[in-house]
Each structure stands twice: as C-alpha cells, then as structure tokens.
C-alpha cells in the first residue's frame, strides 16, 4: 500500500486547507475523496490543496479533483492548488489542469485569490 495522508485544517475567512503528503494513486485516491466529501458535507467550498509534500499523483488522483470541482463551483466556491514541486506540477500541466484550476506558488497566494472573489 502506498503512503498517502490528507490533513484538513482551517485557514481563515472560511477557507479550508487540505495538506497532501505522499503518493496519490488509485489505491490512495479514496482518502482524498473522503476529505473532499467531508468538506462538502460541511458546506465548505473554499478549498486550498497544499501540495508541498505530495510526491506523486496518478491519473486516478487527478480524477478526484475533477469529480468535485463542479459541486464546489456550483456553490460559489473553488479549489485552488498551491506549493507544487516541479515534478508534480508537470503532471498537472501535461493534462491541462492550469486551464481549469488556479495553481499558485503558495498557500498565501491562494488565500489572496479567494479574498479577491466577491
């Protein structure tokens, strides 16, 4: 079993942060699905995904983001991705995610973008 962990924490101004750590693939994707499901059940739609400690993401992991983005945006929220390593960013970039998601250099930048959404 691959090593993967998601931690949910409060940021500010009704923003939640998912800290991803480890290897996100088909075996570990349900952990991320559970975290998104928990936030949506709690009606928390302003989500930053901090990828600083994410070492790998497969297409199954990317699919989790696609599965939740419509529900999040339908509730006037968004999923913003931050702190990616070049290796992880290249995977997102290869599949066109920068056209669909805000991918920013830092969690602070992601929070600023939420503050600009009024």
N, C-alpha and C positions, 0 to 999 in steps of 0.2 A: 504494500500500500504506500502510495506517495505521501509525502509530508506536506500538509497544507493546513493553514489556520486563518480564520477570519475573526477579527475583533471589531465589535461595534462600540463607538464612543460618540459622545456629544461634542460638537464643535462650538458653535454659537449661532444666534439668530435662527434657531430651528433648523440647523444643519447637522446631519449625522455623517460620521466618517466610518467607512469600512476599511480597516487596515488588513491588507492581504499579505500573507507570508508563505513562501514556499512554492510548491509545484502544483499549478492548477490544470487538471486534465479531466478526462471522462470519469475517472474514479473519484476525484475530489470535488467536481463541479456541484454535486448536491449540497455540499457545505455552504457554498456561495449562494445557491438557490434558497436555502433555508434563511440565510441572513437577509437577502432581499425580501423574501416573503414576510419575515418578521417586521421589517421596516414598513412595508406596505400595509400590513395588518394594523400597525400602529398609526397609520395615516401620516407617515414621514416620507416626504417626497423630494426633499432637497438632500442629495446624497453625493458625498465625495468618496471616491475609491482611491485610497492611497496605495500605490503600487511599489513603494520604496523597497519592500522586502519580498516582492514577487519575483521569483527566479525564472519561471517558465509559465507560458499559457498556451494551451492547445486550442484547436477549433471548438471543442466542447466547452471550454472555459469562455471563449468569446461568445458562444451561443447563449450563455446565461445572461450576458449584458443585453443581447438582442431580445431575449424573452421578456425582460422587464421594462425596457425603455418606453414602450408605448403607454403602459399603465402609469408610469411615473410622469410622463409629459402630459397625459390626459388630465392629471391632477395638478397641473401648473407647476410641476417640479422638473428636476433634471438630474442626470447622473454625470458628474464631472470626474475625470480621471487625472491623477496627479502623481508626480515623483517617480516616473518610469525610468528604468535603466534603458540604455540604448538597445540592448538585446530584446527586451520586452516591447519597447516602442516599435521596433522594426516589424514585429509580428502584427501588432495593431495596424501599422501603416500599410503593410503589404495587403491587408484585407479591406483597406479604405475606411477604417474607423475614424481617422481625423476629420472626415467629411460629415460624420454622423454625431460625433461627440466632441465636447471641449476636452482636449488633452493639454494640460498645462504643466509647467515645470514644478510648481509647489502647491501644497495644500492651501497656503495663504492666498495664492493667485486664484485658486478655485473658489475660495470663500469670497474673494473680492468680486468675482464674476456673479456669484449668487446675489451679492449686495446690489449689483447693477441691474438685476432682474426685478422689475417692479410691475 
